[in-house]
Amino acid sequence: MESCLSQSGAVDKGVDWSAPWLATLRETGMQIAAASDWREALNRRAASAGLNNQHGHPIRFVSQQDLPPDLSYEAYINATGRVPTRENLHDFFNALIWLIYPQTKVQLNALQAAQIQRLGIGKSRGPSRDAATLFDENAAILAVTDNGTGQALVSALRHHQWSEVFIERREQFKADAEVVLFGHAIMEKLAQPYKAITAHTLVCWVEASFHECDTAEKIAILDRQMAQQLATCELVTGIFSPLPVLGVPGWWPNQDSQFYADSTVFRPERIR
């Protein structure tokens, strides 16, 4: 996705900020993208917000060349607060997530660094670090009302009952659930959307009043609660549930029964 950046480092107008999956990033993303030097614009915003890592080091976005060859990416951020950032769309979205969900990113980096300290850098990341990487790169947060309806929707999604959730119970889903992207790699994929793009979802139970909040309030609630979840719950790959994101109501046109009947995308539950 290098082509999505101009030679000056400004993000190309090719990003469709009106896309529904970019709702929580839209305002900040458009402002940063319009800057002639977007890395410097990110740093000004991070400094203004007082964004620090778990050790109190200010988060700053630096060139990839600043990463020492003997340190992993995650360990370097944890030790210095400096986030190596290439001039591509992948890293641009990652930086935006640092600005918008700082508590969650700080906690995630702390988990990753702790795993590296314990296990070192090898061919295998280990289950916890694998899960942290999946969350960081490909996660969607499923914010669901903590009531009977919300619990039934989550159960149906976990069992891949796509038509039940997105056709039969579509209005209930729209009233009691919201999908919010967190992973920067899946955002990069959605710059050129295709039907099979699938997120690893993690449930965040919310009060019914959450769905009446404005975007800034929703972001604050999700950031706080997801950081708490990461700090108190074991992060393993088994806690994620797959979700073809263009199946989210309103995220793609012509979401009829034939759309959801495509079993190559909306796959049936695997029988174990």
PASEBA-1860 file (N, C-alpha, C; in nm, 3 decimals):
! residues 272
1> MESCLSQS> 0.082/-0.122/0.000/0.000/0.000/0.000/0.085/0.127/0.000 ~ 0.211/0.113/-0.042/0.297/0.231/-0.048/0.235/0.339/-0.136 ~ 0.157/0.297/-0.237/0.098/0.392/-0.331/-0.004/0.484/-0.267 ~ -0.046/0.451/-0.146/-0.145/0.535/-0.079/-0.080/0.654/-0.009 ~ 0.051/0.666/-0.023/0.120/0.782/0.032/0.190/0.857/-0.080 ~ 0.188/0.987/-0.069/0.262/1.067/-0.166/0.409/1.068/-0.128 ~ 0.494/1.119/-0.214/0.637/1.123/-0.185/0.668/1.209/-0.064 ~ 0.583/1.305/-0.035/0.606/1.390/0.081/0.564/1.325/0.210
9> GAVDKGVD> 0.497/1.207/0.201/0.452/1.139/0.322/0.308/1.168/0.356 ~ 0.240/1.252/0.280/0.100/1.280/0.307/0.013/1.166/0.256 ~ -0.090/1.130/0.330/-0.175/1.020/0.290/-0.259/1.060/0.170 ~ -0.262/0.974/0.071/-0.333/1.001/-0.053/-0.483/1.010/-0.028 ~ -0.553/1.084/-0.114/-0.698/1.099/-0.103/-0.772/0.967/-0.133 ~ -0.697/0.860/-0.170/-0.759/0.733/-0.202/-0.830/0.668/-0.085 ~ -0.799/0.706/0.039/-0.869/0.652/0.155/-1.011/0.708/0.157 ~ -1.109/0.620/0.159/-1.248/0.663/0.161/-1.292/0.679/0.306
17> WSAPWLAT> -1.280/0.801/0.356/-1.311/0.826/0.497/-1.461/0.819/0.527 ~ -1.543/0.811/0.423/-1.687/0.796/0.447/-1.726/0.652/0.475 ~ -1.633/0.557/0.456/-1.664/0.415/0.478/-1.709/0.394/0.622 ~ -1.815/0.318/0.644/-1.869/0.302/0.780/-1.772/0.238/0.877 ~ -1.682/0.154/0.829/-1.586/0.089/0.919/-1.478/0.184/0.970 ~ -1.470/0.304/0.913/-1.373/0.403/0.961/-1.437/0.509/1.050 ~ -1.556/0.483/1.100/-1.630/0.585/1.174/-1.553/0.640/1.293 ~ -1.489/0.553/1.372/-1.420/0.602/1.492/-1.287/0.669/1.460
25> LRETGMQI> -1.235/0.647/1.339/-1.108/0.709/1.299/-1.127/0.832/1.213 ~ -1.249/0.855/1.165/-1.271/0.950/1.056/-1.219/1.090/1.086 ~ -1.261/1.148/1.195/-1.226/1.287/1.222/-1.074/1.304/1.238 ~ -1.015/1.221/1.324/-0.870/1.231/1.346/-0.794/1.193/1.220 ~ -0.837/1.087/1.153/-0.768/1.040/1.034/-0.765/1.142/0.924 ~ -0.876/1.209/0.900/-0.881/1.310/0.794/-0.788/1.427/0.826 ~ -0.782/1.465/0.954/-0.696/1.577/0.992/-0.549/1.541/0.974 ~ -0.511/1.422/1.020/-0.372/1.379/1.007/-0.335/1.360/0.860
33> AAASDWRE> -0.427/1.300/0.784/-0.399/1.272/0.642/-0.378/1.399/0.561 ~ -0.440/1.508/0.605/-0.428/1.634/0.531/-0.296/1.706/0.557 ~ -0.221/1.662/0.658/-0.096/1.729/0.693/0.012/1.699/0.590 ~ 0.099/1.795/0.565/0.209/1.774/0.470/0.310/1.674/0.525 ~ 0.325/1.669/0.657/0.412/1.571/0.723/0.327/1.500/0.826 ~ 0.269/1.385/0.789/0.171/1.322/0.877/0.236/1.262/1.002 ~ 0.363/1.221/0.993/0.429/1.167/1.113/0.446/1.277/1.218 ~ 0.483/1.396/1.174/0.495/1.507/1.267/0.359/1.547/1.323
41> ALNRRAAS> 0.254/1.540/1.240/0.119/1.569/1.288/0.077/1.468/1.393 ~ 0.112/1.342/1.374/0.084/1.240/1.475/0.155/1.272/1.606 ~ 0.279/1.313/1.597/0.357/1.342/1.717/0.301/1.462/1.793 ~ 0.257/1.564/1.720/0.196/1.679/1.787/0.070/1.635/1.862 ~ -0.010/1.550/1.797/-0.134/1.503/1.861/-0.103/1.415/1.983 ~ -0.002/1.330/1.972/0.035/1.243/2.085/0.087/1.325/2.202 ~ 0.168/1.428/2.172/0.221/1.513/2.278/0.109/1.592/2.346 ~ 0.017/1.643/2.266/-0.095/1.719/2.321/-0.182/1.633/2.413
49> AGLNNQHG> -0.195/1.505/2.379/-0.277/1.414/2.460/-0.200/1.358/2.579 ~ -0.070/1.385/2.586/0.011/1.331/2.695/0.021/1.180/2.690 ~ 0.033/1.125/2.571/0.032/0.980/2.552/0.167/0.920/2.588 ~ 0.166/0.828/2.687/0.288/0.761/2.733/0.269/0.610/2.731 ~ 0.381/0.536/2.729/0.371/0.392/2.742/0.365/0.354/2.891 ~ 0.370/0.225/2.920/0.352/0.181/3.059/0.461/0.231/3.154 ~ 0.578/0.266/3.100/0.689/0.315/3.182/0.695/0.467/3.189 ~ 0.597/0.534/3.127/0.594/0.679/3.130/0.673/0.745/3.019
57> HPIRFVSQ> 0.726/0.665/2.925/0.797/0.724/2.812/0.697/0.780/2.711 ~ 0.714/0.903/2.666/0.620/0.960/2.569/0.616/0.879/2.440 ~ 0.497/0.853/2.391/0.482/0.786/2.263/0.513/0.884/2.151 ~ 0.609/0.845/2.067/0.646/0.927/1.952/0.663/0.835/1.830 ~ 0.624/0.883/1.715/0.629/0.804/1.593/0.755/0.841/1.516 ~ 0.841/0.743/1.494/0.973/0.768/1.437/0.992/0.683/1.312 ~ 1.099/0.709/1.241/1.131/0.632/1.121/1.160/0.486/1.156 ~ 1.127/0.396/1.066/1.159/0.255/1.085/1.308/0.233/1.102
65> QDLPPDLS> 1.389/0.322/1.045/1.534/0.310/1.054/1.585/0.330/1.197 ~ 1.502/0.389/1.285/1.544/0.409/1.423/1.541/0.280/1.505 ~ 1.475/0.176/1.455/1.464/0.050/1.528/1.599/-0.022/1.527 ~ 1.661/-0.042/1.644/1.791/-0.112/1.648/1.777/-0.256/1.599 ~ 1.878/-0.308/1.531/1.868/-0.443/1.476/1.858/-0.552/1.582 ~ 1.901/-0.521/1.705/1.902/-0.624/1.809/1.778/-0.620/1.898 ~ 1.680/-0.534/1.865/1.558/-0.524/1.945/1.436/-0.553/1.860 ~ 1.338/-0.622/1.919/1.212/-0.642/1.849/1.132/-0.512/1.851
73> YEAYINAT> 1.041/-0.502/1.757/0.954/-0.385/1.746/0.880/-0.357/1.876 ~ 0.817/-0.460/1.933/0.737/-0.440/2.055/0.824/-0.402/2.174 ~ 0.941/-0.468/2.187/1.030/-0.438/2.298/1.084/-0.296/2.289 ~ 1.111/-0.250/2.168/1.162/-0.114/2.149/1.059/-0.010/2.193 ~ 0.933/-0.031/2.155/0.827/0.061/2.199/0.817/0.061/2.350 ~ 0.823/-0.057/2.410/0.811/-0.068/2.555/0.927/0.000/2.627 ~ 1.047/-0.010/2.570/1.166/0.046/2.635/1.180/0.196/2.615 ~ 1.128/0.248/2.502/1.156/0.387/2.468/1.032/0.475/2.447
81> GRVPTREN> 0.919/0.413/2.417/0.800/0.490/2.379/0.801/0.530/2.233 ~ 0.904/0.496/2.160/0.916/0.533/2.019/0.858/0.422/1.932 ~ 0.767/0.459/1.842/0.696/0.363/1.757/0.752/0.373/1.615 ~ 0.831/0.275/1.571/0.881/0.278/1.432/0.763/0.277/1.334 ~ 0.763/0.373/1.243/0.647/0.395/1.155/0.696/0.419/1.013 ~ 0.664/0.322/0.927/0.699/0.335/0.785/0.597/0.424/0.715 ~ 0.635/0.474/0.599/0.545/0.560/0.523/0.455/0.476/0.434 ~ 0.366/0.401/0.499/0.267/0.323/0.425/0.135/0.323/0.503
89> LHDFFNAL> 0.032/0.276/0.439/-0.101/0.283/0.497/-0.115/0.193/0.620 ~ -0.047/0.079/0.619/-0.049/-0.014/0.731/-0.006/0.057/0.860 ~ 0.109/0.123/0.854/0.162/0.190/0.973/0.087/0.318/1.005 ~ 0.032/0.381/0.904/-0.050/0.500/0.928/-0.172/0.464/1.012 ~ -0.242/0.356/0.976/-0.357/0.313/1.055/-0.316/0.270/1.195 ~ -0.201/0.204/1.207/-0.153/0.165/1.339/-0.132/0.288/1.428 ~ -0.073/0.391/1.371/-0.050/0.513/1.448/-0.182/0.578/1.489 ~ -0.280/0.577/1.400/-0.410/0.632/1.436/-0.472/0.558/1.554
97> IWLIYPQT> -0.458/0.426/1.555/-0.512/0.348/1.666/-0.442/0.384/1.797 ~ -0.313/0.412/1.792/-0.243/0.459/1.913/-0.306/0.588/1.965 ~ -0.344/0.677/1.875/-0.404/0.804/1.918/-0.546/0.786/1.971 ~ -0.622/0.697/1.909/-0.764/0.690/1.937/-0.796/0.591/2.050 ~ -0.717/0.483/2.060/-0.736/0.384/2.166/-0.607/0.367/2.245 ~ -0.558/0.473/2.308/-0.425/0.468/2.370/-0.415/0.371/2.487 ~ -0.517/0.363/2.572/-0.508/0.273/2.686/-0.497/0.128/2.641 ~ -0.574/0.093/2.539/-0.571/-0.043/2.488/-0.437/-0.075/2.424
105> KVQLNALQ> -0.384/0.019/2.346/-0.254/-0.005/2.280/-0.141/-0.015/2.382 ~ -0.145/0.068/2.486/-0.041/0.062/2.589/-0.045/-0.074/2.659 ~ -0.166/-0.119/2.695/-0.178/-0.247/2.763/-0.136/-0.362/2.671 ~ -0.172/-0.353/2.545/-0.135/-0.457/2.448/0.017/-0.462/2.432 ~ 0.081/-0.347/2.422/0.226/-0.344/2.411/0.293/-0.399/2.536 ~ 0.236/-0.370/2.652/0.291/-0.423/2.777/0.284/-0.576/2.779 ~ 0.173/-0.632/2.732/0.159/-0.778/2.725/0.261/-0.837/2.629 ~ 0.275/-0.775/2.512/0.369/-0.826/2.413/0.512/-0.822/2.465
113> AAQIQRLG> 0.549/-0.711/2.529/0.684/-0.696/2.580/0.712/-0.796/2.692 ~ 0.612/-0.821/2.776/0.630/-0.918/2.885/0.651/-1.058/2.830 ~ 0.579/-1.093/2.724/0.597/-1.224/2.663/0.736/-1.238/2.600 ~ 0.782/-1.132/2.538/0.916/-1.134/2.477/1.022/-1.149/2.584 ~ 1.005/-1.078/2.695/1.101/-1.087/2.805/1.106/-1.228/2.862 ~ 0.991/-1.293/2.871/0.985/-1.428/2.927/1.037/-1.535/2.831 ~ 0.998/-1.523/2.703/1.023/-1.632/2.608/1.128/-1.599/2.503 ~ 1.163/-1.470/2.491/1.258/-1.430/2.390/1.195/-1.429/2.251
121> IGKSRGPS> 1.277/-1.405/2.151/1.231/-1.401/2.013/1.275/-1.530/1.945 ~ 1.179/-1.613/1.907/1.209/-1.739/1.840/1.119/-1.759/1.721 ~ 1.126/-1.878/1.664/1.041/-1.909/1.550/0.894/-1.909/1.589 ~ 0.866/-1.950/1.713/0.728/-1.952/1.762/0.706/-1.837/1.859 ~ 0.596/-1.765/1.842/0.565/-1.653/1.930/0.508/-1.699/2.063 ~ 0.449/-1.818/2.066/0.377/-1.862/2.184/0.232/-1.819/2.176 ~ 0.141/-1.890/2.245/-0.003/-1.864/2.228/-0.048/-1.724/2.269 ~ 0.007/-1.671/2.378/-0.036/-1.538/2.423/0.009/-1.429/2.328
129> RDAATLFD> 0.133/-1.439/2.281/0.183/-1.337/2.189/0.116/-1.351/2.052 ~ 0.085/-1.474/2.011/0.008/-1.494/1.888/-0.126/-1.423/1.896 ~ -0.193/-1.441/2.010/-0.324/-1.379/2.029/-0.313/-1.228/2.031 ~ -0.209/-1.176/2.096/-0.189/-1.031/2.102/-0.165/-0.974/1.962 ~ -0.089/-1.048/1.881/-0.062/-1.003/1.745/-0.189/-1.005/1.661 ~ -0.270/-1.110/1.675/-0.399/-1.116/1.604/-0.487/-0.999/1.642 ~ -0.494/-0.969/1.771/-0.576/-0.858/1.817/-0.525/-0.726/1.760 ~ -0.396/-0.706/1.766/-0.335/-0.582/1.720/-0.356/-0.561/1.570
137> ENAAILAV> -0.343/-0.668/1.492/-0.347/-0.657/1.347/-0.488/-0.672/1.288 ~ -0.571/-0.758/1.346/-0.691/-0.800/1.274/-0.819/-0.798/1.358 ~ -0.818/-0.731/1.471/-0.933/-0.740/1.561/-1.045/-0.644/1.524 ~ -1.165/-0.690/1.554/-1.282/-0.604/1.559/-1.343/-0.621/1.697 ~ -1.383/-0.511/1.756/-1.450/-0.515/1.886/-1.600/-0.525/1.861 ~ -1.663/-0.625/1.920/-1.807/-0.641/1.909/-1.869/-0.588/2.037 ~ -1.916/-0.463/2.033/-1.976/-0.398/2.149/-2.124/-0.438/2.154 ~ -2.159/-0.517/2.255/-2.292/-0.577/2.262/-2.358/-0.545/2.395
145> TDNGTGQA> -2.487/-0.509/2.389/-2.563/-0.482/2.511/-2.566/-0.607/2.598 ~ -2.535/-0.588/2.725/-2.529/-0.701/2.818/-2.669/-0.735/2.866 ~ -2.746/-0.796/2.778/-2.881/-0.842/2.812/-2.909/-0.972/2.736 ~ -3.029/-1.025/2.751/-3.061/-1.151/2.687/-3.048/-1.148/2.536 ~ -3.092/-1.038/2.476/-3.084/-1.026/2.331/-2.939/-1.023/2.284 ~ -2.856/-0.943/2.352/-2.716/-0.935/2.315/-2.645/-1.068/2.331 ~ -2.674/-1.138/2.439/-2.611/-1.268/2.462/-2.651/-1.368/2.355 ~ -2.778/-1.364/2.312/-2.825/-1.454/2.206/-2.757/-1.423/2.073
153> LVSALRHH> -2.738/-1.295/2.044/-2.669/-1.256/1.921/-2.525/-1.306/1.920 ~ -2.456/-1.290/2.032/-2.317/-1.337/2.042/-2.310/-1.487/2.023 ~ -2.401/-1.559/2.087/-2.403/-1.705/2.072/-2.426/-1.746/1.928 ~ -2.520/-1.679/1.860/-2.549/-1.712/1.720/-2.428/-1.684/1.631 ~ -2.358/-1.573/1.655/-2.239/-1.542/1.576/-2.129/-1.645/1.599 ~ -2.111/-1.685/1.723/-2.008/-1.785/1.753/-2.037/-1.918/1.685 ~ -2.165/-1.945/1.661/-2.204/-2.069/1.594/-2.226/-2.049/1.443 ~ -2.183/-1.933/1.392/-2.187/-1.903/1.248/-2.329/-1.907/1.191
161> QWSEVFIE> -2.423/-1.863/1.270/-2.561/-1.859/1.223/-2.586/-1.723/1.157 ~ -2.522/-1.705/1.044/-2.516/-1.576/0.977/-2.653/-1.523/0.936 ~ -2.735/-1.605/0.876/-2.866/-1.560/0.830/-2.956/-1.522/0.947 ~ -2.946/-1.597/1.056/-3.027/-1.564/1.173/-2.991/-1.426/1.226 ~ -2.860/-1.398/1.236/-2.815/-1.271/1.294/-2.840/-1.155/1.199 ~ -2.800/-1.171/1.073/-2.796/-1.057/0.981/-2.920/-1.040/0.894 ~ -3.008/-1.139/0.893/-3.133/-1.125/0.817/-3.253/-1.130/0.912 ~ -3.269/-1.244/0.980/-3.386/-1.261/1.066/-3.384/-1.165/1.185
169> RREQFKAD> -3.267/-1.142/1.242/-3.257/-1.057/1.362/-3.178/-0.930/1.333 ~ -3.185/-0.883/1.211/-3.107/-0.768/1.167/-3.135/-0.643/1.251 ~ -3.262/-0.614/1.275/-3.297/-0.494/1.353/-3.251/-0.506/1.497 ~ -3.258/-0.627/1.552/-3.207/-0.647/1.688/-3.056/-0.625/1.692 ~ -2.986/-0.674/1.590/-2.841/-0.654/1.584/-2.809/-0.505/1.578 ~ -2.880/-0.432/1.495/-2.853/-0.289/1.481/-2.883/-0.212/1.609 ~ -2.977/-0.264/1.690/-3.013/-0.196/1.815/-2.920/-0.232/1.930 ~ -2.868/-0.354/1.932/-2.795/-0.404/2.049/-2.648/-0.434/2.025
177> AEVVLFGH> -2.599/-0.417/1.904/-2.459/-0.451/1.877/-2.397/-0.351/1.780 ~ -2.268/-0.328/1.799/-2.191/-0.245/1.707/-2.055/-0.310/1.686 ~ -2.009/-0.308/1.562/-1.877/-0.361/1.530/-1.782/-0.242/1.509 ~ -1.672/-0.243/1.584/-1.574/-0.135/1.577/-1.438/-0.196/1.544 ~ -1.379/-0.157/1.433/-1.249/-0.211/1.396/-1.139/-0.157/1.486 ~ -1.045/-0.246/1.520/-0.927/-0.208/1.598/-0.799/-0.243/1.524 ~ -0.797/-0.354/1.454/-0.676/-0.400/1.387/-0.639/-0.314/1.267 ~ -0.513/-0.272/1.261/-0.473/-0.183/1.153/-0.452/-0.257/1.021
185> AIMEKLAQ> -0.419/-0.386/1.026/-0.401/-0.461/0.901/-0.534/-0.481/0.829 ~ -0.640/-0.504/0.906/-0.771/-0.522/0.841/-0.820/-0.389/0.783 ~ -0.784/-0.277/0.847/-0.819/-0.147/0.790/-0.747/-0.125/0.657 ~ -0.622/-0.168/0.652/-0.546/-0.157/0.527/-0.613/-0.240/0.417 ~ -0.655/-0.362/0.449/-0.723/-0.446/0.349/-0.850/-0.378/0.298 ~ -0.922/-0.314/0.389/-1.049/-0.253/0.353/-1.033/-0.125/0.271 ~ -0.910/-0.080/0.251/-0.889/0.032/0.158/-0.931/-0.009/0.017 ~ -0.924/-0.140/-0.010/-0.973/-0.197/-0.135/-1.061/-0.317/-0.097
193> PYKAITAH> -1.183/-0.292/-0.054/-1.263/-0.398/0.009/-1.299/-0.512/-0.085 ~ -1.302/-0.631/-0.027/-1.351/-0.749/-0.096/-1.425/-0.835/0.006 ~ -1.515/-0.915/-0.042/-1.615/-0.980/0.043/-1.556/-1.071/0.150 ~ -1.444/-1.134/0.124/-1.392/-1.236/0.215/-1.313/-1.180/0.333 ~ -1.294/-1.050/0.343/-1.217/-0.993/0.454/-1.285/-1.029/0.586 ~ -1.209/-1.093/0.674/-1.266/-1.147/0.799/-1.186/-1.100/0.919 ~ -1.255/-1.052/1.019/-1.192/-1.004/1.142/-1.197/-1.111/1.250 ~ -1.106/-1.097/1.346/-1.113/-1.175/1.469/-1.183/-1.085/1.572
201> TLVCWVEA> -1.303/-1.124/1.611/-1.380/-1.038/1.700/-1.363/-1.076/1.846 ~ -1.366/-0.974/1.929/-1.362/-0.990/2.074/-1.480/-0.912/2.131 ~ -1.558/-0.978/2.216/-1.679/-0.916/2.269/-1.645/-0.817/2.379 ~ -1.712/-0.704/2.376/-1.706/-0.606/2.484/-1.850/-0.579/2.527 ~ -1.886/-0.625/2.645/-2.023/-0.605/2.694/-2.042/-0.461/2.740 ~ -2.151/-0.401/2.697/-2.176/-0.259/2.727/-2.318/-0.241/2.781 ~ -2.341/-0.127/2.844/-2.475/-0.090/2.888/-2.557/-0.048/2.766 ~ -2.689/-0.057/2.778/-2.777/-0.018/2.667/-2.755/0.128/2.627
209> SFHECDTA> -2.718/0.212/2.724/-2.696/0.354/2.696/-2.577/0.379/2.604 ~ -2.489/0.281/2.592/-2.372/0.295/2.504/-2.414/0.332/2.362 ~ -2.519/0.270/2.314/-2.560/0.288/2.175/-2.619/0.426/2.149 ~ -2.646/0.500/2.255/-2.698/0.637/2.240/-2.587/0.742/2.252 ~ -2.466/0.698/2.282/-2.354/0.791/2.301/-2.304/0.844/2.166 ~ -2.236/0.959/2.171/-2.172/1.007/2.049/-2.041/0.930/2.029 ~ -1.976/0.952/1.916/-1.859/0.874/1.879/-1.747/0.887/1.981 ~ -1.721/1.008/2.029/-1.613/1.029/2.126/-1.639/0.953/2.256
217> EKIAILDR> -1.764/0.953/2.300/-1.798/0.881/2.423/-1.783/0.730/2.404 ~ -1.825/0.680/2.288/-1.810/0.537/2.260/-1.663/0.497/2.259 ~ -1.580/0.578/2.196/-1.437/0.549/2.192/-1.380/0.541/2.333 ~ -1.414/0.636/2.417/-1.361/0.639/2.554/-1.404/0.515/2.632 ~ -1.529/0.476/2.617/-1.580/0.357/2.687/-1.508/0.232/2.639 ~ -1.499/0.215/2.509/-1.434/0.096/2.454/-1.286/0.090/2.490 ~ -1.217/0.203/2.483/-1.075/0.206/2.516/-1.053/0.164/2.661 ~ -1.133/0.219/2.750/-1.118/0.186/2.892/-1.150/0.038/2.919
225> QMAQQLAT> -1.260/-0.010/2.863/-1.302/-0.146/2.892/-1.213/-0.250/2.826 ~ -1.166/-0.223/2.703/-1.079/-0.320/2.638/-0.943/-0.326/2.707 ~ -0.893/-0.214/2.754/-0.767/-0.215/2.829/-0.782/-0.297/2.957 ~ -0.895/-0.283/3.024/-0.921/-0.362/3.144/-0.930/-0.510/3.113 ~ -0.996/-0.545/3.002/-1.006/-0.685/2.963/-0.868/-0.744/2.936 ~ -0.785/-0.671/2.866/-0.651/-0.721/2.835/-0.568/-0.739/2.962 ~ -0.593/-0.655/3.062/-0.516/-0.661/3.186/-0.561/-0.773/3.278 ~ -0.686/-0.816/3.264/-0.742/-0.910/3.362/-0.777/-1.047/3.305
233> CELVTGIF> -0.783/-1.060/3.172/-0.822/-1.187/3.111/-0.705/-1.245/3.031 ~ -0.696/-1.376/3.030/-0.592/-1.441/2.952/-0.623/-1.424/2.804 ~ -0.527/-1.376/2.729/-0.546/-1.352/2.587/-0.493/-1.473/2.510 ~ -0.584/-1.551/2.454/-0.549/-1.668/2.373/-0.633/-1.664/2.246 ~ -0.586/-1.731/2.143/-0.654/-1.722/2.013/-0.795/-1.778/2.018 ~ -0.822/-1.870/2.110/-0.954/-1.932/2.117/-1.066/-1.839/2.158 ~ -1.033/-1.721/2.212/-1.140/-1.630/2.256/-1.197/-1.549/2.140 ~ -1.131/-1.552/2.023/-1.179/-1.475/1.909/-1.283/-1.554/1.830
241> SPLPVLGV> -1.372/-1.479/1.766/-1.472/-1.539/1.678/-1.462/-1.472/1.541 ~ -1.467/-1.549/1.431/-1.453/-1.488/1.298/-1.577/-1.409/1.259 ~ -1.555/-1.300/1.187/-1.666/-1.219/1.136/-1.629/-1.160/1.000 ~ -1.692/-1.205/0.891/-1.673/-1.139/0.762/-1.732/-0.998/0.771 ~ -1.646/-0.898/0.772/-1.688/-0.765/0.815/-1.785/-0.696/0.718 ~ -1.781/-0.732/0.591/-1.875/-0.668/0.499/-2.016/-0.724/0.515 ~ -2.033/-0.819/0.606/-2.166/-0.866/0.642/-2.232/-0.783/0.749 ~ -2.155/-0.694/0.814/-2.213/-0.607/0.916/-2.321/-0.521/0.851
249> PGWWPNQD> -2.441/-0.517/0.908/-2.549/-0.439/0.846/-2.507/-0.295/0.815 ~ -2.528/-0.257/0.687/-2.495/-0.122/0.644/-2.354/-0.102/0.596 ~ -2.269/-0.206/0.604/-2.130/-0.192/0.564/-2.107/-0.226/0.418 ~ -2.210/-0.278/0.349/-2.195/-0.314/0.209/-2.333/-0.315/0.146 ~ -2.345/-0.278/0.019/-2.477/-0.279/-0.045/-2.526/-0.421/-0.075 ~ -2.655/-0.432/-0.099/-2.716/-0.558/-0.144/-2.690/-0.674/-0.049 ~ -2.711/-0.649/0.078/-2.692/-0.755/0.178/-2.821/-0.838/0.190 ~ -2.852/-0.911/0.085/-2.974/-0.992/0.084/-2.940/-1.136/0.121
257> SQFYADST> -3.040/-1.224/0.115/-3.020/-1.363/0.155/-2.913/-1.431/0.070 ~ -2.906/-1.396/-0.058/-2.806/-1.455/-0.146/-2.664/-1.413/-0.105 ~ -2.650/-1.289/-0.062/-2.520/-1.239/-0.015/-2.468/-1.324/0.100 ~ -2.554/-1.349/0.200/-2.513/-1.424/0.318/-2.508/-1.575/0.293 ~ -2.565/-1.622/0.182/-2.564/-1.765/0.150/-2.432/-1.810/0.090 ~ -2.341/-1.717/0.064/-2.210/-1.750/0.007/-2.126/-1.821/0.112 ~ -2.124/-1.953/0.107/-2.056/-2.032/0.211/-1.904/-2.027/0.200 ~ -1.850/-1.971/0.091/-1.706/-1.954/0.084/-1.659/-1.839/0.172
265> VFRPERIR> -1.752/-1.749/0.206/-1.722/-1.636/0.294/-1.789/-1.655/0.429 ~ -1.919/-1.674/0.428/-1.995/-1.696/0.552/-2.000/-1.846/0.577 ~ -1.891/-1.894/0.629/-1.870/-2.038/0.638/-1.950/-2.100/0.752 ~ -1.996/-2.223/0.733/-2.066/-2.292/0.841/-1.969/-2.324/0.954 ~ -2.024/-2.346/1.073/-1.941/-2.378/1.187/-1.872/-2.512/1.165 ~ -1.745/-2.516/1.200/-1.670/-2.639/1.186/-1.708/-2.737/1.298 ~ -1.742/-2.857/1.260/-1.779/-2.960/1.358/-1.652/-3.026/1.409 ~ -1.635/-3.017/1.541/-1.511/-3.073/1.600/-1.538/-3.214/1.652
END
